[in-house]
Amino acid sequence: MGDIQAPQSSTSPKSGGSSQACQVFVSPRSRAQQTFDLLFGETLAEALTDAGRVTVTEELAEWDYGAYEGLVTNEIIARRRDQGLDKERPWNIWEDGCENGENAVAVAARLDALINKIRDIQAPNMHGEKGCDVVLLSHGHLLRAFVKRWVQHPFEMPLPLMLEPGEFGVLR
């Protein structure tokens, strides 16, 4: 989320938007940390942190792209073709993972662990007892992967979904 979008968002806790954040999970990467600060503002971020309601976790770190870090999809496909790989179909991160990085099984395992934690947090409040929002601050591929796991889709199954940078998504 950009420096301008976060504080101005109508759903931003900092702007007075409704937030009943009972837990915030944040990627350890610096951009997610900055977004947390922008989204909640110094006072609320400090209060959430002091109350033990903020967890910085590797479970939300962006997909480890390994040898593909910094490359776009077309460059990865060309590189793999030059290596004699993917003769039957083009490379797909959801099925093939990343050379010297993470594969889908590893990403799914860490996301499933996080989803179990979130469901445990929300379980006592699933019948309207009180609001209990869980906020995630992470990255592009990882958040798309999270949505797939949340709705219990296998990674290799297509799920047409666009998550725009600097936007909020709500899963229920």
C-alpha positions as CSV (number, residue, x, y, z in Angstrom):
1,M,0.0,0.0,0.0
2,G,1.4,3.4,-1.0
3,D,2.4,6.2,1.3
4,I,-0.7,8.1,0.2
5,Q,-3.2,5.3,-0.1
6,A,-2.9,3.8,3.4
7,P,-3.8,6.9,5.6
8,Q,-6.5,8.0,3.2
9,S,-8.3,4.7,2.8
10,S,-11.8,4.7,4.2
11,T,-11.2,1.4,5.9
12,S,-8.0,2.4,7.4
13,P,-8.1,2.3,11.2
14,K,-5.9,5.5,11.2
15,S,-8.6,7.4,9.2
16,G,-11.3,6.3,11.6
17,G,-12.5,3.4,9.5
18,S,-14.1,0.5,11.3
19,S,-11.5,-1.9,12.7
20,Q,-11.9,-4.5,15.3
21,A,-8.5,-5.9,14.8
22,C,-7.9,-8.6,17.3
23,Q,-4.7,-9.7,15.6
24,V,-2.4,-8.3,13.0
25,F,0.1,-10.6,11.1
26,V,2.9,-8.9,9.2
27,S,5.5,-10.1,6.9
28,P,9.1,-9.4,8.1
29,R,9.9,-7.7,4.8
30,S,10.4,-3.9,5.2
31,R,7.6,-2.9,2.8
32,A,5.0,-4.7,4.8
33,Q,6.4,-3.1,8.0
34,Q,6.1,0.3,6.4
35,T,2.5,-0.4,5.3
36,F,1.7,-1.5,8.9
37,D,3.0,1.8,10.2
38,L,1.1,3.8,7.5
39,L,-2.1,1.9,7.9
40,F,-2.4,2.0,11.7
41,G,-0.5,5.2,12.5
42,E,2.0,5.5,15.3
43,T,-0.4,5.6,18.2
44,L,-2.6,2.6,17.2
45,A,0.3,0.6,15.9
46,E,2.1,1.1,19.3
47,A,-1.1,0.2,21.2
48,L,-1.6,-3.0,19.1
49,T,2.0,-4.0,19.5
50,D,2.0,-3.3,23.3
51,A,-1.2,-5.4,23.6
52,G,0.6,-8.4,21.9
53,R,-1.8,-8.2,19.0
54,V,0.9,-7.8,16.3
55,T,2.9,-10.8,15.1
56,V,5.7,-10.5,12.6
57,T,5.9,-13.8,10.9
58,E,7.9,-15.6,8.1
59,E,4.6,-17.3,7.3
60,L,3.7,-14.1,5.4
61,A,7.1,-13.5,3.8
62,E,6.9,-13.3,0.0
63,W,7.4,-16.5,-2.0
64,D,11.1,-17.2,-2.1
65,Y,11.8,-16.8,-5.9
66,G,15.3,-18.2,-5.6
67,A,17.1,-18.0,-8.9
68,Y,14.1,-16.2,-10.4
69,E,14.2,-13.2,-8.1
70,G,13.8,-10.0,-10.1
71,L,12.7,-11.8,-13.2
72,V,9.3,-11.4,-14.9
73,T,7.3,-14.5,-16.0
74,N,8.4,-14.3,-19.7
75,E,12.1,-14.2,-18.6
76,I,11.7,-17.2,-16.4
77,I,9.9,-19.1,-19.2
78,A,12.7,-18.3,-21.6
79,R,15.4,-19.2,-19.1
80,R,13.8,-22.6,-18.4
81,R,13.3,-23.2,-22.1
82,D,17.0,-22.5,-22.7
83,Q,17.8,-25.1,-19.9
84,G,15.7,-27.7,-21.7
85,L,12.9,-27.6,-19.1
86,D,9.1,-27.4,-19.6
87,K,8.9,-29.1,-23.0
88,E,5.2,-30.1,-22.4
89,R,3.9,-26.8,-21.0
90,P,5.3,-23.4,-19.9
91,W,6.5,-22.8,-16.4
92,N,3.8,-22.1,-13.8
93,I,4.8,-20.9,-10.3
94,W,1.8,-22.7,-8.8
95,E,2.9,-26.1,-10.1
96,D,6.7,-25.8,-10.6
97,G,7.9,-23.5,-7.9
98,C,11.2,-21.7,-8.2
99,E,14.7,-23.0,-8.9
100,N,16.7,-22.6,-5.6
101,G,13.7,-21.1,-4.0
102,E,10.3,-22.3,-2.7
103,N,7.9,-24.7,-4.3
104,A,4.1,-24.7,-3.9
105,V,4.2,-27.4,-1.2
106,A,6.5,-25.3,1.1
107,V,4.4,-22.2,0.6
108,A,1.1,-24.1,1.2
109,A,2.5,-25.6,4.4
110,R,3.4,-22.2,5.9
111,L,0.1,-20.7,4.8
112,D,-1.9,-23.6,6.2
113,A,-0.2,-23.2,9.5
114,L,-1.1,-19.5,9.6
115,I,-4.7,-20.2,8.5
116,N,-5.0,-22.7,11.4
117,K,-3.8,-19.9,13.8
118,I,-6.4,-17.5,12.3
119,R,-9.2,-19.9,12.6
120,D,-8.3,-20.6,16.2
121,I,-8.3,-16.8,16.9
122,Q,-11.7,-16.4,15.2
123,A,-13.4,-19.5,16.5
124,P,-14.9,-18.0,19.6
125,N,-16.4,-15.2,17.6
126,M,-17.9,-17.0,14.6
127,H,-21.5,-16.6,15.8
128,G,-21.5,-12.8,16.1
129,E,-20.3,-12.7,19.7
130,K,-18.0,-9.8,19.0
131,G,-16.0,-8.5,16.0
132,C,-12.6,-10.1,15.6
133,D,-10.8,-9.0,12.4
134,V,-7.5,-10.5,11.6
135,V,-5.3,-8.2,9.4
136,L,-2.6,-9.6,7.1
137,L,0.1,-7.4,5.6
138,S,2.1,-9.2,3.0
139,H,2.9,-9.4,-0.7
140,G,1.5,-10.1,-4.2
141,H,2.0,-13.8,-4.9
142,L,1.9,-14.8,-1.3
143,L,-1.5,-13.1,-0.7
144,R,-2.9,-14.8,-3.8
145,A,-1.6,-18.1,-2.5
146,F,-3.2,-17.3,0.9
147,V,-6.6,-16.7,-0.8
148,K,-6.3,-20.1,-2.6
149,R,-5.5,-21.9,0.7
150,W,-8.2,-20.0,2.6
151,V,-10.9,-21.2,0.1
152,Q,-9.3,-24.6,0.1
153,H,-8.3,-24.6,-3.5
154,P,-5.2,-26.5,-4.5
155,F,-2.5,-24.3,-6.1
156,E,-2.7,-26.0,-9.4
157,M,-6.4,-25.2,-9.8
158,P,-7.0,-21.9,-11.6
159,L,-8.6,-19.2,-9.5
160,P,-9.1,-16.0,-11.5
161,L,-8.3,-13.4,-8.9
162,M,-6.7,-10.0,-9.0
163,L,-5.3,-8.4,-5.9
164,E,-4.4,-4.8,-6.7
165,P,-1.4,-3.2,-5.0
166,G,-2.4,-0.8,-2.2
167,E,-5.9,-2.2,-1.8
168,F,-7.8,-4.0,0.9
169,G,-9.3,-7.5,0.5
170,V,-11.8,-9.0,3.0
171,L,-12.2,-12.8,3.3
172,R,-15.1,-14.1,5.3
